[in-house]
C-alpha cells in the first residue's frame, strides 16, 4: 500500500492517541505531517521529534479547531512552510457531557452539536481551496461506533458524530468532481485514548467479550484505516464509513 509521498497532511488533535499514531504512520509513508494540538505542546513536539528521528517530516502547530481565525492562521503557517494541505484528518476530540438525555441540558447537547460541526466546517473550508485548485484531496473525519450503536450516557457524542457522518456524505457528493474523497473512520472502543478513561473496567470487559477478534482496538489499528483512505491507493471510495471495531458492530 502506498502513502502520499511529497504531499502534506494536517492531522488535528495529533499529540496523542489515534491522532499521534496516524501522524507517525503517514510520515513513515512519506507524507509531511502537521501535528495540530490544542494545549499539549510538549506531547506534540515529542511526536514531531519521533517522526524526525525516523527520517520523516513533521511540524507541530497549535490551534483551537473551534476557532476559524486560529485555523486560518495555522493553514497560513503551513502554506508558508510547505505549500498547501493535500490531506485532512480531522481527529480532534471536542469535549462533551457524559450523562443521560433526561439529565442533559440543551446547552450540553446543542453545544456539542454546534462545536463538532463548526470545527469540521471551519477546518474543511480552510483546506479546500488548495485541494480544489489541484484537483486532488483526501478528507477523513473521525466518527464513532456510538453513532449507530447507542450506549448509556453517550447521547451527546453519538448524536454529534452521526451529524458529522451526514456532513461527510454531502461533501463527498459535492467534492467528488474535484478529485476529492471524503470518508469517515468510526472506531469502537480504543485503548490508550482519552475516551478509554470514560468507562470502567467492567464495561471494558464486556466490550472485549462482545468483540469477535477478542480485544479492543489500538490507536495503530485505527491509523491503518485512516492511512488507506488518505493514500493514492484509495481511488474510488468516497462517502463511506469504515467501522474499526473488531466485529463488535457489523454494518
C-alpha atoms as a printed R data frame, in Angstrom:
    type eleno elety resid chain resno       x       y      z
1   ATOM     1    CA   UNK     A     1   0.000   0.000  0.000
2   ATOM     2    CA   UNK     A     2   1.390   3.374 -0.932
3   ATOM     3    CA   UNK     A     3   1.034   6.569  1.021
4   ATOM     4    CA   UNK     A     4   1.111  10.100 -0.318
5   ATOM     5    CA   UNK     A     5   4.838  10.846 -0.687
6   ATOM     6    CA   UNK     A     6   5.600  14.508 -1.176
7   ATOM     7    CA   UNK     A     7   2.141  15.521 -0.016
8   ATOM     8    CA   UNK     A     8   1.207  17.318  3.197
9   ATOM     9    CA   UNK     A     9  -1.336  16.083  5.748
10  ATOM    10    CA   UNK     A    10  -2.926  18.054  8.563
11  ATOM    11    CA   UNK     A    11  -3.898  15.827 11.487
12  ATOM    12    CA   UNK     A    12  -5.943  17.654 14.101
13  ATOM    13    CA   UNK     A    13  -5.651  16.535 17.715
14  ATOM    14    CA   UNK     A    14  -2.414  14.705 16.923
15  ATOM    15    CA   UNK     A    15  -0.466  14.996 20.161
16  ATOM    16    CA   UNK     A    16  -1.655  11.607 21.488
17  ATOM    17    CA   UNK     A    17  -3.803   8.554 20.838
18  ATOM    18    CA   UNK     A    18  -5.246   7.976 17.379
19  ATOM    19    CA   UNK     A    19  -4.018  11.312 16.049
20  ATOM    20    CA   UNK     A    20  -0.411  10.658 17.070
21  ATOM    21    CA   UNK     A    21  -0.498   7.110 15.665
22  ATOM    22    CA   UNK     A    22  -1.884   8.470 12.390
23  ATOM    23    CA   UNK     A    23   0.748  11.195 12.183
24  ATOM    24    CA   UNK     A    24   3.529   8.647 12.662
25  ATOM    25    CA   UNK     A    25   2.136   6.246 10.089
26  ATOM    26    CA   UNK     A    26   1.551   8.884  7.411
27  ATOM    27    CA   UNK     A    27   5.039  10.288  7.974
28  ATOM    28    CA   UNK     A    28   6.549   6.811  7.690
29  ATOM    29    CA   UNK     A    29   4.886   6.562  4.261
30  ATOM    30    CA   UNK     A    30   6.466   9.771  3.034
31  ATOM    31    CA   UNK     A    31   3.845  12.382  3.831
32  ATOM    32    CA   UNK     A    32   4.777  15.625  5.544
33  ATOM    33    CA   UNK     A    33   2.620  15.845  8.661
34  ATOM    34    CA   UNK     A    34   1.278  18.848 10.533
35  ATOM    35    CA   UNK     A    35   0.761  17.777 14.140
36  ATOM    36    CA   UNK     A    36  -2.024  20.020 15.373
37  ATOM    37    CA   UNK     A    37  -2.645  20.336 19.114
38  ATOM    38    CA   UNK     A    38  -4.676  22.479 21.472
39  ATOM    39    CA   UNK     A    39  -2.680  22.616 24.716
40  ATOM    40    CA   UNK     A    40  -0.293  19.630 24.835
41  ATOM    41    CA   UNK     A    41   2.728  21.352 23.296
42  ATOM    42    CA   UNK     A    42   5.278  19.018 24.871
43  ATOM    43    CA   UNK     A    43   3.481  15.891 23.709
44  ATOM    44    CA   UNK     A    44   3.089  17.302 20.183
45  ATOM    45    CA   UNK     A    45   6.788  18.133 19.996
46  ATOM    46    CA   UNK     A    46   7.592  14.597 21.122
47  ATOM    47    CA   UNK     A    47   5.535  13.235 18.227
48  ATOM    48    CA   UNK     A    48   7.381  15.562 15.835
49  ATOM    49    CA   UNK     A    49  10.760  14.592 17.263
50  ATOM    50    CA   UNK     A    50   9.963  10.905 16.908
51  ATOM    51    CA   UNK     A    51   8.925  11.370 13.300
52  ATOM    52    CA   UNK     A    52  12.094  13.329 12.576
53  ATOM    53    CA   UNK     A    53  14.282  10.681 14.218
54  ATOM    54    CA   UNK     A    54  12.690   8.099 11.926
55  ATOM    55    CA   UNK     A    55  13.506  10.182  8.859
56  ATOM    56    CA   UNK     A    56  10.106  11.795  8.349
57  ATOM    57    CA   UNK     A    57   8.881  15.376  8.053
58  ATOM    58    CA   UNK     A    58   6.654  16.931 10.689
59  ATOM    59    CA   UNK     A    59   5.846  20.228 12.313
60  ATOM    60    CA   UNK     A    60   3.726  20.998 15.382
61  ATOM    61    CA   UNK     A    61   1.174  23.819 15.133
62  ATOM    62    CA   UNK     A    62  -1.099  24.958 17.943
63  ATOM    63    CA   UNK     A    63  -4.673  25.887 17.053
64  ATOM    64    CA   UNK     A    64  -8.118  25.539 18.576
65  ATOM    65    CA   UNK     A    65 -10.105  23.975 15.724
66  ATOM    66    CA   UNK     A    66 -13.289  25.506 17.114
67  ATOM    67    CA   UNK     A    67 -11.984  28.952 16.133
68  ATOM    68    CA   UNK     A    68 -11.932  29.885 12.447
69  ATOM    69    CA   UNK     A    69  -9.265  32.564 12.913
70  ATOM    70    CA   UNK     A    70  -6.921  30.093 14.615
71  ATOM    71    CA   UNK     A    71  -7.437  27.592 11.804
72  ATOM    72    CA   UNK     A    72  -6.724  30.192  9.128
73  ATOM    73    CA   UNK     A    73  -3.536  31.175 10.946
74  ATOM    74    CA   UNK     A    74  -2.451  27.529 11.166
75  ATOM    75    CA   UNK     A    75  -3.124  26.870  7.487
76  ATOM    76    CA   UNK     A    76  -1.276  30.055  6.594
77  ATOM    77    CA   UNK     A    77   1.775  28.919  8.533
78  ATOM    78    CA   UNK     A    78   1.719  25.537  6.825
79  ATOM    79    CA   UNK     A    79   1.303  27.161  3.415
80  ATOM    80    CA   UNK     A    80   4.319  29.391  4.063
81  ATOM    81    CA   UNK     A    81   6.467  26.461  5.172
82  ATOM    82    CA   UNK     A    82   5.356  23.619  2.899
83  ATOM    83    CA   UNK     A    83   2.717  24.861  0.476
84  ATOM    84    CA   UNK     A    84  -0.909  23.735  0.610
85  ATOM    85    CA   UNK     A    85  -2.516  20.920  2.594
86  ATOM    86    CA   UNK     A    86  -3.380  17.879  0.477
87  ATOM    87    CA   UNK     A    87  -4.811  15.616  3.195
88  ATOM    88    CA   UNK     A    88  -7.028  16.471  6.150
89  ATOM    89    CA   UNK     A    89  -7.503  14.039  9.016
90  ATOM    90    CA   UNK     A    90  -9.920  15.715 11.404
91  ATOM    91    CA   UNK     A    91  -9.439  13.819 14.646
92  ATOM    92    CA   UNK     A    92  -9.612  16.500 17.346
93  ATOM    93    CA   UNK     A    93 -11.959  15.486 20.150
94  ATOM    94    CA   UNK     A    94 -14.411  18.208 21.124
95  ATOM    95    CA   UNK     A    95 -15.398  17.943 24.828
96  ATOM    96    CA   UNK     A    96 -18.841  16.550 25.636
97  ATOM    97    CA   UNK     A    97 -21.070  15.725 28.599
98  ATOM    98    CA   UNK     A    98 -21.446  12.088 29.682
99  ATOM    99    CA   UNK     A    99 -24.966  11.794 31.060
100 ATOM   100    CA   UNK     A   100 -28.439  10.618 30.167
101 ATOM   101    CA   UNK     A   101 -30.767  12.619 27.932
102 ATOM   102    CA   UNK     A   102 -33.088  13.257 30.883
103 ATOM   103    CA   UNK     A   103 -30.242  14.812 32.873
104 ATOM   104    CA   UNK     A   104 -28.837  16.771 29.946
105 ATOM   105    CA   UNK     A   105 -29.457  20.429 29.141
106 ATOM   106    CA   UNK     A   106 -29.877  21.766 25.638
107 ATOM   107    CA   UNK     A   107 -26.673  23.716 26.188
108 ATOM   108    CA   UNK     A   108 -24.803  20.435 26.631
109 ATOM   109    CA   UNK     A   109 -26.384  18.613 23.691
110 ATOM   110    CA   UNK     A   110 -26.738  21.592 21.368
111 ATOM   111    CA   UNK     A   111 -23.331  22.895 22.374
112 ATOM   112    CA   UNK     A   112 -21.670  19.614 21.413
113 ATOM   113    CA   UNK     A   113 -23.522  19.523 18.088
114 ATOM   114    CA   UNK     A   114 -22.550  23.106 17.318
115 ATOM   115    CA   UNK     A   115 -18.905  22.708 18.309
116 ATOM   116    CA   UNK     A   116 -18.498  19.386 16.468
117 ATOM   117    CA   UNK     A   117 -19.914  20.638 13.184
118 ATOM   118    CA   UNK     A   118 -18.376  24.080 13.441
119 ATOM   119    CA   UNK     A   119 -14.891  22.607 13.872
120 ATOM   120    CA   UNK     A   120 -15.340  20.259 10.903
121 ATOM   121    CA   UNK     A   121 -16.846  23.073  8.830
122 ATOM   122    CA   UNK     A   122 -14.075  25.556  9.583
123 ATOM   123    CA   UNK     A   123 -11.095  23.253  9.129
124 ATOM   124    CA   UNK     A   124 -12.530  21.807  5.909
125 ATOM   125    CA   UNK     A   125 -13.241  25.257  4.490
126 ATOM   126    CA   UNK     A   126  -9.647  26.253  5.177
127 ATOM   127    CA   UNK     A   127  -8.028  23.360  3.303
128 ATOM   128    CA   UNK     A   128 -10.418  23.110  0.340
129 ATOM   129    CA   UNK     A   129  -9.053  25.901 -1.888
130 ATOM   130    CA   UNK     A   130  -5.722  24.137 -2.417
131 ATOM   131    CA   UNK     A   131  -7.323  20.706 -2.918
132 ATOM   132    CA   UNK     A   132  -9.839  22.097 -5.393
133 ATOM   133    CA   UNK     A   133  -7.186  24.000 -7.328
134 ATOM   134    CA   UNK     A   134  -5.000  20.930 -7.796
135 ATOM   135    CA   UNK     A   135  -7.897  18.547 -8.408
136 ATOM   136    CA   UNK     A   136  -6.860  16.105 -5.690
137 ATOM   137    CA   UNK     A   137  -7.536  15.838 -1.977
138 ATOM   138    CA   UNK     A   138  -8.299  13.430  0.819
139 ATOM   139    CA   UNK     A   139 -10.526  14.235  3.805
140 ATOM   140    CA   UNK     A   140 -11.098  11.817  6.673
141 ATOM   141    CA   UNK     A   141 -13.262  12.567  9.690
142 ATOM   142    CA   UNK     A   142 -13.087  10.542 12.893
143 ATOM   143    CA   UNK     A   143 -16.501   9.271 13.862
144 ATOM   144    CA   UNK     A   144 -17.572   6.685 16.423
145 ATOM   145    CA   UNK     A   145 -19.472   3.429 16.538
146 ATOM   146    CA   UNK     A   146 -21.701   5.143 19.109
147 ATOM   147    CA   UNK     A   147 -23.428   6.937 16.238
148 ATOM   148    CA   UNK     A   148 -25.114   3.646 15.303
149 ATOM   149    CA   UNK     A   149 -24.838   1.600 18.484
150 ATOM   150    CA   UNK     A   150 -26.014   3.768 21.397
151 ATOM   151    CA   UNK     A   151 -24.573   3.377 24.873
152 ATOM   152    CA   UNK     A   152 -25.818   4.881 28.111
153 ATOM   153    CA   UNK     A   153 -24.548   8.402 28.739
154 ATOM   154    CA   UNK     A   154 -23.181   8.918 25.227
155 ATOM   155    CA   UNK     A   155 -26.104  10.722 23.592
156 ATOM   156    CA   UNK     A   156 -24.160  13.964 23.018
157 ATOM   157    CA   UNK     A   157 -21.155  12.295 21.404
158 ATOM   158    CA   UNK     A   158 -23.137   9.780 19.376
159 ATOM   159    CA   UNK     A   159 -25.587  12.362 18.046
160 ATOM   160    CA   UNK     A   160 -22.880  14.863 17.112
161 ATOM   161    CA   UNK     A   161 -20.815  12.245 15.295
162 ATOM   162    CA   UNK     A   162 -23.915  10.995 13.455
163 ATOM   163    CA   UNK     A   163 -24.379  14.542 12.180
164 ATOM   164    CA   UNK     A   164 -20.715  14.599 11.133
165 ATOM   165    CA   UNK     A   165 -21.246  11.406  9.104
166 ATOM   166    CA   UNK     A   166 -24.146  13.091  7.335
167 ATOM   167    CA   UNK     A   167 -21.991  16.109  6.510
168 ATOM   168    CA   UNK     A   168 -19.280  13.822  5.134
169 ATOM   169    CA   UNK     A   169 -21.680  12.183  2.688
170 ATOM   170    CA   UNK     A   170 -22.888  15.539  1.376
171 ATOM   171    CA   UNK     A   171 -19.305  16.732  0.958
172 ATOM   172    CA   UNK     A   172 -18.361  13.506 -0.817
173 ATOM   173    CA   UNK     A   173 -21.109  14.147 -3.353
174 ATOM   174    CA   UNK     A   174 -20.171  17.788 -3.894
175 ATOM   175    CA   UNK     A   175 -16.390  17.410 -3.929
176 ATOM   176    CA   UNK     A   176 -16.086  14.208 -5.950
177 ATOM   177    CA   UNK     A   177 -15.988  16.062 -9.287
178 ATOM   178    CA   UNK     A   178 -12.943  17.949 -7.949
179 ATOM   179    CA   UNK     A   179 -10.993  14.760 -7.261
180 ATOM   180    CA   UNK     A   180 -11.523  14.998 -3.501
181 ATOM   181    CA   UNK     A   181 -12.671  11.999 -1.467
182 ATOM   182    CA   UNK     A   182 -14.416  12.342  1.901
183 ATOM   183    CA   UNK     A   183 -14.752   9.384  4.263
184 ATOM   184    CA   UNK     A   184 -15.313   8.612  7.934
185 ATOM   185    CA   UNK     A   185 -13.410   6.189 10.156
186 ATOM   186    CA   UNK     A   186 -15.611   5.120 13.061
187 ATOM   187    CA   UNK     A   187 -13.734   3.266 15.810
188 ATOM   188    CA   UNK     A   188 -15.359   1.255 18.529
189 ATOM   189    CA   UNK     A   189 -13.693   1.270 21.935
190 ATOM   190    CA   UNK     A   190  -9.975   2.103 21.621
191 ATOM   191    CA   UNK     A   191  -7.217   1.501 24.162
192 ATOM   192    CA   UNK     A   192  -4.818   4.284 25.205
193 ATOM   193    CA   UNK     A   193  -7.060   7.241 24.366
194 ATOM   194    CA   UNK     A   194  -8.794   9.893 26.441
195 ATOM   195    CA   UNK     A   195 -12.150   8.276 25.738
196 ATOM   196    CA   UNK     A   196 -10.878   4.998 27.176
197 ATOM   197    CA   UNK     A   197 -10.870   6.578 30.625
198 ATOM   198    CA   UNK     A   198 -14.568   7.441 30.488
199 ATOM   199    CA   UNK     A   199 -15.697   3.847 31.149
200 ATOM   200    CA   UNK     A   200 -14.605   1.478 33.911
201 ATOM   201    CA   UNK     A   201 -13.045  -1.977 33.867
202 ATOM   202    CA   UNK     A   202 -16.399  -3.760 33.945
203 ATOM   203    CA   UNK     A   203 -17.549  -2.026 30.766
204 ATOM   204    CA   UNK     A   204 -14.207  -2.741 29.106
205 ATOM   205    CA   UNK     A   205 -14.500  -6.433 29.923
206 ATOM   206    CA   UNK     A   206 -17.983  -6.564 28.411
207 ATOM   207    CA   UNK     A   207 -16.717  -4.815 25.285
208 ATOM   208    CA   UNK     A   208 -13.881  -7.301 24.857
209 ATOM   209    CA   UNK     A   209 -16.296 -10.206 25.344
210 ATOM   210    CA   UNK     A   210 -18.576  -8.769 22.630
211 ATOM   211    CA   UNK     A   211 -15.722  -8.378 20.123
212 ATOM   212    CA   UNK     A   212 -15.160 -11.361 17.793
213 ATOM   213    CA   UNK     A   213 -11.448 -10.535 17.446
214 ATOM   214    CA   UNK     A   214 -11.088 -10.776 21.217
215 ATOM   215    CA   UNK     A   215  -9.617  -7.383 22.093
216 ATOM   216    CA   UNK     A   216 -10.273  -3.674 21.821
217 ATOM   217    CA   UNK     A   217  -8.770  -1.574 19.060
218 ATOM   218    CA   UNK     A   218  -5.409   0.091 19.465
219 ATOM   219    CA   UNK     A   219  -4.664   3.544 18.021
220 ATOM   220    CA   UNK     A   220  -2.479   1.906 15.369
221 ATOM   221    CA   UNK     A   221  -5.441  -0.184 14.149
222 ATOM   222    CA   UNK     A   222  -7.464   2.957 13.525
223 ATOM   223    CA   UNK     A   223  -4.480   4.709 11.941
224 ATOM   224    CA   UNK     A   224  -4.212   1.932  9.345
225 ATOM   225    CA   UNK     A   225  -7.764   2.563  8.140
226 ATOM   226    CA   UNK     A   226  -7.184   6.314  8.059
227 ATOM   227    CA   UNK     A   227  -3.955   5.867  6.111
228 ATOM   228    CA   UNK     A   228  -5.725   3.823  3.451
229 ATOM   229    CA   UNK     A   229  -8.369   6.486  2.944
230 ATOM   230    CA   UNK     A   230  -5.708   9.216  2.641
231 ATOM   231    CA   UNK     A   231  -3.453   7.392  0.205
232 ATOM   232    CA   UNK     A   232  -3.025   7.091 -3.531
233 ATOM   233    CA   UNK     A   233  -4.444   3.562 -3.378
234 ATOM   234    CA   UNK     A   234  -7.872   4.918 -2.468
235 ATOM   235    CA   UNK     A   235  -9.022   5.794 -5.953
236 ATOM   236    CA   UNK     A   236 -12.746   5.028 -5.760
237 ATOM   237    CA   UNK     A   237 -14.056   5.074 -2.202
238 ATOM   238    CA   UNK     A   238 -15.859   8.179 -1.003
239 ATOM   239    CA   UNK     A   239 -18.859   8.883  1.205
240 ATOM   240    CA   UNK     A   240 -18.211   5.715  3.203
241 ATOM   241    CA   UNK     A   241 -17.784   4.899  6.881
242 ATOM   242    CA   UNK     A   242 -15.224   2.316  7.974
243 ATOM   243    CA   UNK     A   243 -16.088   0.555 11.245
244 ATOM   244    CA   UNK     A   244 -12.862  -0.276 13.096
245 ATOM   245    CA   UNK     A   245 -14.228  -2.291 15.995
246 ATOM   246    CA   UNK     A   246 -13.080  -5.894 15.640
247 ATOM   247    CA   UNK     A   247 -16.568  -7.000 14.632
248 ATOM   248    CA   UNK     A   248 -18.340  -5.681 17.733
249 ATOM   249    CA   UNK     A   249 -20.816  -3.990 15.396
250 ATOM   250    CA   UNK     A   250 -21.215  -5.064 11.781
251 ATOM   251    CA   UNK     A   251 -22.864  -2.811  9.194
